[in-house]
């Protein structure tokens, strides 16, 4: 209850990326994050894709969606 929104988002992303699920559903994974952490998230997502995981991302921000499309 003492985490900020961005900190809570990081915890949830860590949990999502560390499990063995084949499919990941991420709702606005870049929300409340700084530029450096967004770059880390993108690198982790690339690694997950290379492992054969499927990632579905929901976002209403066009720039964010474009950044994710660049990962493919």
PDB file of N, CA, C and O in Angstrom:
ATOM      1  N   UNK A   1       0.816  -1.208   0.000  1.00  0.00           N
ATOM      2  CA  UNK A   1       0.000   0.000   0.000  1.00  0.00           C
ATOM      3  C   UNK A   1       0.850   1.258   0.000  1.00  0.00           C
ATOM      4  O   UNK A   1       0.329   2.360  -0.172  1.00  0.00           O
ATOM      5  N   UNK A   2       2.166   1.105   0.193  1.00  0.00           N
ATOM      6  CA  UNK A   2       3.030   2.279   0.237  1.00  0.00           C
ATOM      7  C   UNK A   2       3.785   2.511  -1.065  1.00  0.00           C
ATOM      8  O   UNK A   2       4.624   3.408  -1.144  1.00  0.00           O
ATOM      9  N   UNK A   3       3.492   1.709  -2.087  1.00  0.00           N
ATOM     10  CA  UNK A   3       4.172   1.884  -3.371  1.00  0.00           C
ATOM     11  C   UNK A   3       3.465   2.951  -4.202  1.00  0.00           C
ATOM     12  O   UNK A   3       2.246   3.105  -4.133  1.00  0.00           O
ATOM     13  N   UNK A   4       4.249   3.679  -4.984  1.00  0.00           N
ATOM     14  CA  UNK A   4       3.649   4.615  -5.928  1.00  0.00           C
ATOM     15  C   UNK A   4       3.044   3.803  -7.077  1.00  0.00           C
ATOM     16  O   UNK A   4       3.252   2.593  -7.169  1.00  0.00           O
ATOM     17  N   UNK A   5       2.306   4.472  -7.937  1.00  0.00           N
ATOM     18  CA  UNK A   5       1.722   3.789  -9.094  1.00  0.00           C
ATOM     19  C   UNK A   5       2.784   3.160  -9.985  1.00  0.00           C
ATOM     20  O   UNK A   5       2.631   2.031 -10.451  1.00  0.00           O
ATOM     21  N   UNK A   6       3.868   3.909 -10.217  1.00  0.00           N
ATOM     22  CA  UNK A   6       4.961   3.405 -11.054  1.00  0.00           C
ATOM     23  C   UNK A   6       5.668   2.226 -10.417  1.00  0.00           C
ATOM     24  O   UNK A   6       6.029   1.272 -11.106  1.00  0.00           O
ATOM     25  N   UNK A   7       5.871   2.280  -9.103  1.00  0.00           N
ATOM     26  CA  UNK A   7       6.524   1.168  -8.398  1.00  0.00           C
ATOM     27  C   UNK A   7       5.649  -0.087  -8.429  1.00  0.00           C
ATOM     28  O   UNK A   7       6.148  -1.192  -8.638  1.00  0.00           O
ATOM     29  N   UNK A   8       4.361   0.089  -8.224  1.00  0.00           N
ATOM     30  CA  UNK A   8       3.444  -1.048  -8.275  1.00  0.00           C
ATOM     31  C   UNK A   8       3.438  -1.670  -9.673  1.00  0.00           C
ATOM     32  O   UNK A   8       3.393  -2.892  -9.817  1.00  0.00           O
ATOM     33  N   UNK A   9       3.484  -0.818 -10.700  1.00  0.00           N
ATOM     34  CA  UNK A   9       3.531  -1.298 -12.083  1.00  0.00           C
ATOM     35  C   UNK A   9       4.791  -2.127 -12.312  1.00  0.00           C
ATOM     36  O   UNK A   9       4.730  -3.155 -12.986  1.00  0.00           O
ATOM     37  N   UNK A  10       5.922  -1.708 -11.772  1.00  0.00           N
ATOM     38  CA  UNK A  10       7.185  -2.455 -11.920  1.00  0.00           C
ATOM     39  C   UNK A  10       7.082  -3.825 -11.267  1.00  0.00           C
ATOM     40  O   UNK A  10       7.556  -4.816 -11.824  1.00  0.00           O
ATOM     41  N   UNK A  11       6.479  -3.888 -10.110  1.00  0.00           N
ATOM     42  CA  UNK A  11       6.303  -5.177  -9.427  1.00  0.00           C
ATOM     43  C   UNK A  11       5.442  -6.105 -10.277  1.00  0.00           C
ATOM     44  O   UNK A  11       5.772  -7.279 -10.447  1.00  0.00           O
ATOM     45  N   UNK A  12       4.345  -5.585 -10.809  1.00  0.00           N
ATOM     46  CA  UNK A  12       3.455  -6.400 -11.626  1.00  0.00           C
ATOM     47  C   UNK A  12       4.140  -6.866 -12.910  1.00  0.00           C
ATOM     48  O   UNK A  12       3.946  -8.005 -13.335  1.00  0.00           O
ATOM     49  N   UNK A  13       4.937  -5.999 -13.528  1.00  0.00           N
ATOM     50  CA  UNK A  13       5.670  -6.400 -14.728  1.00  0.00           C
ATOM     51  C   UNK A  13       6.700  -7.481 -14.408  1.00  0.00           C
ATOM     52  O   UNK A  13       6.880  -8.420 -15.183  1.00  0.00           O
ATOM     53  N   UNK A  14       7.368  -7.350 -13.275  1.00  0.00           N
ATOM     54  CA  UNK A  14       8.342  -8.356 -12.864  1.00  0.00           C
ATOM     55  C   UNK A  14       7.674  -9.712 -12.694  1.00  0.00           C
ATOM     56  O   UNK A  14       8.208 -10.733 -13.128  1.00  0.00           O
ATOM     57  N   UNK A  15       6.533  -9.719 -12.076  1.00  0.00           N
ATOM     58  CA  UNK A  15       5.787 -10.970 -11.892  1.00  0.00           C
ATOM     59  C   UNK A  15       5.388 -11.547 -13.253  1.00  0.00           C
ATOM     60  O   UNK A  15       5.550 -12.743 -13.494  1.00  0.00           O
ATOM     61  N   UNK A  16       4.871 -10.703 -14.129  1.00  0.00           N
ATOM     62  CA  UNK A  16       4.428 -11.165 -15.449  1.00  0.00           C
ATOM     63  C   UNK A  16       5.582 -11.761 -16.252  1.00  0.00           C
ATOM     64  O   UNK A  16       5.432 -12.814 -16.872  1.00  0.00           O
ATOM     65  N   UNK A  17       6.731 -11.088 -16.239  1.00  0.00           N
ATOM     66  CA  UNK A  17       7.858 -11.557 -17.042  1.00  0.00           C
ATOM     67  C   UNK A  17       8.564 -12.764 -16.428  1.00  0.00           C
ATOM     68  O   UNK A  17       9.265 -13.489 -17.133  1.00  0.00           O
ATOM     69  N   UNK A  18       8.391 -12.986 -15.147  1.00  0.00           N
ATOM     70  CA  UNK A  18       9.125 -14.070 -14.496  1.00  0.00           C
ATOM     71  C   UNK A  18       8.364 -15.392 -14.468  1.00  0.00           C
ATOM     72  O   UNK A  18       8.930 -16.416 -14.085  1.00  0.00           O
ATOM     73  N   UNK A  19       7.101 -15.391 -14.864  1.00  0.00           N
ATOM     74  CA  UNK A  19       6.375 -16.663 -14.839  1.00  0.00           C
ATOM     75  C   UNK A  19       6.577 -17.411 -16.151  1.00  0.00           C
ATOM     76  O   UNK A  19       7.126 -16.863 -17.107  1.00  0.00           O
ATOM     77  N   UNK A  20       6.143 -18.636 -16.194  1.00  0.00           N
ATOM     78  CA  UNK A  20       6.390 -19.481 -17.362  1.00  0.00           C
ATOM     79  C   UNK A  20       5.233 -19.494 -18.356  1.00  0.00           C
ATOM     80  O   UNK A  20       5.174 -20.356 -19.233  1.00  0.00           O
ATOM     81  N   UNK A  21       4.328 -18.556 -18.225  1.00  0.00           N
ATOM     82  CA  UNK A  21       3.190 -18.503 -19.139  1.00  0.00           C
ATOM     83  C   UNK A  21       3.661 -18.266 -20.568  1.00  0.00           C
ATOM     84  O   UNK A  21       4.613 -17.521 -20.801  1.00  0.00           O
ATOM     85  N   UNK A  22       2.997 -18.897 -21.510  1.00  0.00           N
ATOM     86  CA  UNK A  22       3.344 -18.728 -22.921  1.00  0.00           C
ATOM     87  C   UNK A  22       2.776 -17.415 -23.480  1.00  0.00           C
ATOM     88  O   UNK A  22       3.304 -16.861 -24.444  1.00  0.00           O
ATOM     89  N   UNK A  23       1.710 -16.936 -22.870  1.00  0.00           N
ATOM     90  CA  UNK A  23       1.043 -15.727 -23.333  1.00  0.00           C
ATOM     91  C   UNK A  23       1.061 -14.673 -22.227  1.00  0.00           C
ATOM     92  O   UNK A  23       0.783 -14.969 -21.065  1.00  0.00           O
ATOM     93  N   UNK A  24       1.393 -13.436 -22.610  1.00  0.00           N
ATOM     94  CA  UNK A  24       1.393 -12.329 -21.660  1.00  0.00           C
ATOM     95  C   UNK A  24       0.438 -11.248 -22.154  1.00  0.00           C
ATOM     96  O   UNK A  24       0.501 -10.844 -23.315  1.00  0.00           O
ATOM     97  N   UNK A  25      -0.421 -10.793 -21.300  1.00  0.00           N
ATOM     98  CA  UNK A  25      -1.322  -9.689 -21.604  1.00  0.00           C
ATOM     99  C   UNK A  25      -0.902  -8.518 -20.735  1.00  0.00           C
ATOM    100  O   UNK A  25      -1.008  -8.572 -19.510  1.00  0.00           O
ATOM    101  N   UNK A  26      -0.424  -7.456 -21.376  1.00  0.00           N
ATOM    102  CA  UNK A  26       0.074  -6.287 -20.656  1.00  0.00           C
ATOM    103  C   UNK A  26      -0.814  -5.086 -20.969  1.00  0.00           C
ATOM    104  O   UNK A  26      -1.008  -4.727 -22.130  1.00  0.00           O
ATOM    105  N   UNK A  27      -1.341  -4.483 -19.933  1.00  0.00           N
ATOM    106  CA  UNK A  27      -2.189  -3.304 -20.089  1.00  0.00           C
ATOM    107  C   UNK A  27      -1.357  -2.069 -19.796  1.00  0.00           C
ATOM    108  O   UNK A  27      -1.028  -1.790 -18.643  1.00  0.00           O
ATOM    109  N   UNK A  28      -1.020  -1.335 -20.838  1.00  0.00           N
ATOM    110  CA  UNK A  28      -0.218  -0.117 -20.743  1.00  0.00           C
ATOM    111  C   UNK A  28       1.042  -0.320 -19.889  1.00  0.00           C
ATOM    112  O   UNK A  28       1.182   0.289 -18.828  1.00  0.00           O
ATOM    113  N   UNK A  29       1.949  -1.172 -20.355  1.00  0.00           N
ATOM    114  CA  UNK A  29       3.137  -1.495 -19.562  1.00  0.00           C
ATOM    115  C   UNK A  29       4.084  -0.320 -19.327  1.00  0.00           C
ATOM    116  O   UNK A  29       4.905  -0.371 -18.410  1.00  0.00           O
ATOM    117  N   UNK A  30       3.986   0.731 -20.133  1.00  0.00           N
ATOM    118  CA  UNK A  30       4.886   1.869 -19.976  1.00  0.00           C
ATOM    119  C   UNK A  30       4.305   2.954 -19.069  1.00  0.00           C
ATOM    120  O   UNK A  30       4.964   3.960 -18.806  1.00  0.00           O
ATOM    121  N   UNK A  31       3.085   2.757 -18.594  1.00  0.00           N
ATOM    122  CA  UNK A  31       2.415   3.778 -17.775  1.00  0.00           C
ATOM    123  C   UNK A  31       3.201   4.058 -16.496  1.00  0.00           C
ATOM    124  O   UNK A  31       3.654   3.137 -15.816  1.00  0.00           O
ATOM    125  N   UNK A  32       3.351   5.311 -16.189  1.00  0.00           N
ATOM    126  CA  UNK A  32       4.004   5.783 -14.954  1.00  0.00           C
ATOM    127  C   UNK A  32       5.465   5.382 -14.839  1.00  0.00           C
ATOM    128  O   UNK A  32       5.992   5.265 -13.733  1.00  0.00           O
ATOM    129  N   UNK A  33       6.132   5.169 -15.986  1.00  0.00           N
ATOM    130  CA  UNK A  33       7.541   4.760 -15.969  1.00  0.00           C
ATOM    131  C   UNK A  33       8.417   5.837 -16.600  1.00  0.00           C
ATOM    132  O   UNK A  33       7.977   6.582 -17.476  1.00  0.00           O
ATOM    133  N   UNK A  34       9.662   5.905 -16.139  1.00  0.00           N
ATOM    134  CA  UNK A  34      10.598   6.850 -16.734  1.00  0.00           C
ATOM    135  C   UNK A  34      11.204   6.243 -18.007  1.00  0.00           C
ATOM    136  O   UNK A  34      11.069   5.046 -18.259  1.00  0.00           O
ATOM    137  N   UNK A  35      11.860   7.073 -18.789  1.00  0.00           N
ATOM    138  CA  UNK A  35      12.394   6.663 -20.084  1.00  0.00           C
ATOM    139  C   UNK A  35      13.373   5.499 -19.950  1.00  0.00           C
ATOM    140  O   UNK A  35      13.353   4.578 -20.767  1.00  0.00           O
ATOM    141  N   UNK A  36      14.221   5.530 -18.939  1.00  0.00           N
ATOM    142  CA  UNK A  36      15.199   4.454 -18.754  1.00  0.00           C
ATOM    143  C   UNK A  36      14.520   3.124 -18.481  1.00  0.00           C
ATOM    144  O   UNK A  36      14.938   2.100 -19.021  1.00  0.00           O
ATOM    145  N   UNK A  37      13.497   3.117 -17.665  1.00  0.00           N
ATOM    146  CA  UNK A  37      12.823   1.861 -17.368  1.00  0.00           C
ATOM    147  C   UNK A  37      12.014   1.384 -18.561  1.00  0.00           C
ATOM    148  O   UNK A  37      11.890   0.179 -18.775  1.00  0.00           O
ATOM    149  N   UNK A  38      11.462   2.300 -19.340  1.00  0.00           N
ATOM    150  CA  UNK A  38      10.749   1.911 -20.560  1.00  0.00           C
ATOM    151  C   UNK A  38      11.696   1.168 -21.495  1.00  0.00           C
ATOM    152  O   UNK A  38      11.308   0.165 -22.094  1.00  0.00           O
ATOM    153  N   UNK A  39      12.925   1.642 -21.627  1.00  0.00           N
ATOM    154  CA  UNK A  39      13.910   0.950 -22.467  1.00  0.00           C
ATOM    155  C   UNK A  39      14.200  -0.444 -21.920  1.00  0.00           C
ATOM    156  O   UNK A  39      14.348  -1.391 -22.692  1.00  0.00           O
ATOM    157  N   UNK A  40      14.282  -0.579 -20.603  1.00  0.00           N
ATOM    158  CA  UNK A  40      14.489  -1.899 -19.996  1.00  0.00           C
ATOM    159  C   UNK A  40      13.308  -2.825 -20.271  1.00  0.00           C
ATOM    160  O   UNK A  40      13.492  -4.006 -20.565  1.00  0.00           O
ATOM    161  N   UNK A  41      12.108  -2.288 -20.173  1.00  0.00           N
ATOM    162  CA  UNK A  41      10.910  -3.088 -20.451  1.00  0.00           C
ATOM    163  C   UNK A  41      10.948  -3.588 -21.890  1.00  0.00           C
ATOM    164  O   UNK A  41      10.654  -4.754 -22.153  1.00  0.00           O
ATOM    165  N   UNK A  42      11.314  -2.704 -22.827  1.00  0.00           N
ATOM    166  CA  UNK A  42      11.368  -3.112 -24.229  1.00  0.00           C
ATOM    167  C   UNK A  42      12.397  -4.211 -24.450  1.00  0.00           C
ATOM    168  O   UNK A  42      12.147  -5.139 -25.220  1.00  0.00           O
ATOM    169  N   UNK A  43      13.548  -4.125 -23.791  1.00  0.00           N
ATOM    170  CA  UNK A  43      14.559  -5.177 -23.909  1.00  0.00           C
ATOM    171  C   UNK A  43      14.042  -6.504 -23.345  1.00  0.00           C
ATOM    172  O   UNK A  43      14.259  -7.564 -23.931  1.00  0.00           O
ATOM    173  N   UNK A  44      13.368  -6.430 -22.223  1.00  0.00           N
ATOM    174  CA  UNK A  44      12.793  -7.645 -21.629  1.00  0.00           C
ATOM    175  C   UNK A  44      11.739  -8.235 -22.561  1.00  0.00           C
ATOM    176  O   UNK A  44      11.684  -9.450 -22.752  1.00  0.00           O
ATOM    177  N   UNK A  45      10.913  -7.383 -23.135  1.00  0.00           N
ATOM    178  CA  UNK A  45       9.892  -7.864 -24.069  1.00  0.00           C
ATOM    179  C   UNK A  45      10.535  -8.544 -25.273  1.00  0.00           C
ATOM    180  O   UNK A  45      10.057  -9.589 -25.714  1.00  0.00           O
ATOM    181  N   UNK A  46      11.610  -7.970 -25.813  1.00  0.00           N
ATOM    182  CA  UNK A  46      12.320  -8.605 -26.928  1.00  0.00           C
ATOM    183  C   UNK A  46      12.810  -9.989 -26.534  1.00  0.00           C
ATOM    184  O   UNK A  46      12.693 -10.940 -27.307  1.00  0.00           O
ATOM    185  N   UNK A  47      13.359 -10.098 -25.328  1.00  0.00           N
ATOM    186  CA  UNK A  47      13.831 -11.387 -24.843  1.00  0.00           C
ATOM    187  C   UNK A  47      12.700 -12.388 -24.704  1.00  0.00           C
ATOM    188  O   UNK A  47      12.862 -13.562 -25.036  1.00  0.00           O
ATOM    189  N   UNK A  48      11.573 -11.936 -24.222  1.00  0.00           N
ATOM    190  CA  UNK A  48      10.417 -12.813 -24.079  1.00  0.00           C
ATOM    191  C   UNK A  48       9.930 -13.302 -25.441  1.00  0.00           C
ATOM    192  O   UNK A  48       9.551 -14.464 -25.593  1.00  0.00           O
ATOM    193  N   UNK A  49       9.941 -12.413 -26.425  1.00  0.00           N
ATOM    194  CA  UNK A  49       9.542 -12.807 -27.779  1.00  0.00           C
ATOM    195  C   UNK A  49      10.504 -13.844 -28.350  1.00  0.00           C
ATOM    196  O   UNK A  49      10.076 -14.794 -29.005  1.00  0.00           O
ATOM    197  N   UNK A  50      11.804 -13.667 -28.103  1.00  0.00           N
ATOM    198  CA  UNK A  50      12.793 -14.634 -28.577  1.00  0.00           C
ATOM    199  C   UNK A  50      12.610 -15.999 -27.927  1.00  0.00           C
ATOM    200  O   UNK A  50      12.970 -17.021 -28.511  1.00  0.00           O
ATOM    201  N   UNK A  51      12.052 -16.018 -26.722  1.00  0.00           N
ATOM    202  CA  UNK A  51      11.775 -17.282 -26.037  1.00  0.00           C
ATOM    203  C   UNK A  51      10.506 -17.953 -26.568  1.00  0.00           C
ATOM    204  O   UNK A  51      10.135 -19.042 -26.130  1.00  0.00           O
ATOM    205  N   UNK A  52       9.855 -17.291 -27.511  1.00  0.00           N
ATOM    206  CA  UNK A  52       8.655 -17.867 -28.118  1.00  0.00           C
ATOM    207  C   UNK A  52       7.355 -17.474 -27.442  1.00  0.00           C
ATOM    208  O   UNK A  52       6.302 -18.029 -27.754  1.00  0.00           O
ATOM    209  N   UNK A  53       7.414 -16.532 -26.528  1.00  0.00           N
ATOM    210  CA  UNK A  53       6.194 -16.092 -25.867  1.00  0.00           C
ATOM    211  C   UNK A  53       5.412 -15.151 -26.767  1.00  0.00           C
ATOM    212  O   UNK A  53       5.985 -14.467 -27.615  1.00  0.00           O
ATOM    213  N   UNK A  54       4.125 -15.122 -26.580  1.00  0.00           N
ATOM    214  CA  UNK A  54       3.244 -14.199 -27.284  1.00  0.00           C
ATOM    215  C   UNK A  54       2.867 -13.098 -26.308  1.00  0.00           C
ATOM    216  O   UNK A  54       2.455 -13.369 -25.180  1.00  0.00           O
ATOM    217  N   UNK A  55       3.013 -11.845 -26.754  1.00  0.00           N
ATOM    218  CA  UNK A  55       2.711 -10.706 -25.898  1.00  0.00           C
ATOM    219  C   UNK A  55       1.622  -9.867 -26.556  1.00  0.00           C
ATOM    220  O   UNK A  55       1.769  -9.416 -27.692  1.00  0.00           O
ATOM    221  N   UNK A  56       0.545  -9.670 -25.835  1.00  0.00           N
ATOM    222  CA  UNK A  56      -0.540  -8.810 -26.283  1.00  0.00           C
ATOM    223  C   UNK A  56      -0.522  -7.576 -25.398  1.00  0.00           C
ATOM    224  O   UNK A  56      -0.595  -7.677 -24.174  1.00  0.00           O
ATOM    225  N   UNK A  57      -0.423  -6.403 -26.030  1.00  0.00           N
ATOM    226  CA  UNK A  57      -0.327  -5.156 -25.287  1.00  0.00           C
ATOM    227  C   UNK A  57      -1.529  -4.273 -25.599  1.00  0.00           C
ATOM    228  O   UNK A  57      -1.863  -4.049 -26.762  1.00  0.00           O
ATOM    229  N   UNK A  58      -2.167  -3.782 -24.556  1.00  0.00           N
ATOM    230  CA  UNK A  58      -3.269  -2.841 -24.711  1.00  0.00           C
ATOM    231  C   UNK A  58      -2.748  -1.446 -24.390  1.00  0.00           C
ATOM    232  O   UNK A  58      -2.136  -1.225 -23.345  1.00  0.00           O
ATOM    233  N   UNK A  59      -3.000  -0.500 -25.308  1.00  0.00           N
ATOM    234  CA  UNK A  59      -2.576   0.875 -25.074  1.00  0.00           C
ATOM    235  C   UNK A  59      -3.425   1.823 -25.908  1.00  0.00           C
ATOM    236  O   UNK A  59      -3.771   1.519 -27.049  1.00  0.00           O
ATOM    237  N   UNK A  60      -3.748   2.938 -25.349  1.00  0.00           N
ATOM    238  CA  UNK A  60      -4.481   3.959 -26.100  1.00  0.00           C
ATOM    239  C   UNK A  60      -3.548   5.080 -26.562  1.00  0.00           C
ATOM    240  O   UNK A  60      -3.995   6.074 -27.134  1.00  0.00           O
ATOM    241  N   UNK A  61      -2.265   4.911 -26.312  1.00  0.00           N
ATOM    242  CA  UNK A  61      -1.284   5.923 -26.695  1.00  0.00           C
ATOM    243  C   UNK A  61      -0.561   5.458 -27.960  1.00  0.00           C
ATOM    244  O   UNK A  61       0.138   4.445 -27.939  1.00  0.00           O
ATOM    245  N   UNK A  62      -0.726   6.190 -29.053  1.00  0.00           N
ATOM    246  CA  UNK A  62      -0.185   5.778 -30.348  1.00  0.00           C
ATOM    247  C   UNK A  62       1.338   5.626 -30.324  1.00  0.00           C
ATOM    248  O   UNK A  62       1.865   4.672 -30.896  1.00  0.00           O
ATOM    249  N   UNK A  63       2.043   6.536 -29.680  1.00  0.00           N
ATOM    250  CA  UNK A  63       3.510   6.470 -29.632  1.00  0.00           C
ATOM    251  C   UNK A  63       3.952   5.194 -28.919  1.00  0.00           C
ATOM    252  O   UNK A  63       4.906   4.542 -29.343  1.00  0.00           O
ATOM    253  N   UNK A  64       3.270   4.842 -27.852  1.00  0.00           N
ATOM    254  CA  UNK A  64       3.586   3.633 -27.114  1.00  0.00           C
ATOM    255  C   UNK A  64       3.366   2.411 -27.998  1.00  0.00           C
ATOM    256  O   UNK A  64       4.200   1.506 -28.024  1.00  0.00           O
ATOM    257  N   UNK A  65       2.257   2.377 -28.718  1.00  0.00           N
ATOM    258  CA  UNK A  65       1.968   1.266 -29.605  1.00  0.00           C
ATOM    259  C   UNK A  65       3.031   1.156 -30.701  1.00  0.00           C
ATOM    260  O   UNK A  65       3.452   0.051 -31.042  1.00  0.00           O
ATOM    261  N   UNK A  66       3.457   2.265 -31.243  1.00  0.00           N
ATOM    262  CA  UNK A  66       4.512   2.258 -32.268  1.00  0.00           C
ATOM    263  C   UNK A  66       5.811   1.697 -31.713  1.00  0.00           C
ATOM    264  O   UNK A  66       6.504   0.956 -32.409  1.00  0.00           O
ATOM    265  N   UNK A  67       6.154   2.031 -30.487  1.00  0.00           N
ATOM    266  CA  UNK A  67       7.389   1.524 -29.876  1.00  0.00           C
ATOM    267  C   UNK A  67       7.336   0.006 -29.714  1.00  0.00           C
ATOM    268  O   UNK A  67       8.348  -0.678 -29.866  1.00  0.00           O
ATOM    269  N   UNK A  68       6.170  -0.502 -29.411  1.00  0.00           N
ATOM    270  CA  UNK A  68       6.028  -1.933 -29.225  1.00  0.00           C
ATOM    271  C   UNK A  68       6.085  -2.641 -30.575  1.00  0.00           C
ATOM    272  O   UNK A  68       6.676  -3.715 -30.682  1.00  0.00           O
ATOM    273  N   UNK A  69       5.488  -2.063 -31.590  1.00  0.00           N
ATOM    274  CA  UNK A  69       5.530  -2.661 -32.935  1.00  0.00           C
ATOM    275  C   UNK A  69       6.966  -2.764 -33.418  1.00  0.00           C
ATOM    276  O   UNK A  69       7.304  -3.714 -34.123  1.00  0.00           O
ATOM    277  N   UNK A  70       7.821  -1.814 -33.058  1.00  0.00           N
ATOM    278  CA  UNK A  70       9.226  -1.830 -33.450  1.00  0.00           C
ATOM    279  C   UNK A  70       9.964  -3.037 -32.887  1.00  0.00           C
ATOM    280  O   UNK A  70      11.011  -3.410 -33.416  1.00  0.00           O
ATOM    281  N   UNK A  71       9.451  -3.654 -31.835  1.00  0.00           N
ATOM    282  CA  UNK A  71      10.116  -4.809 -31.217  1.00  0.00           C
ATOM    283  C   UNK A  71      10.066  -6.036 -32.125  1.00  0.00           C
ATOM    284  O   UNK A  71      10.934  -6.905 -32.055  1.00  0.00           O
ATOM    285  N   UNK A  72       9.057  -6.097 -32.962  1.00  0.00           N
ATOM    286  CA  UNK A  72       8.840  -7.290 -33.783  1.00  0.00           C
ATOM    287  C   UNK A  72       9.810  -7.356 -34.939  1.00  0.00           C
ATOM    288  O   UNK A  72       9.765  -8.298 -35.730  1.00  0.00           O
TER     289      UNK A  72
END
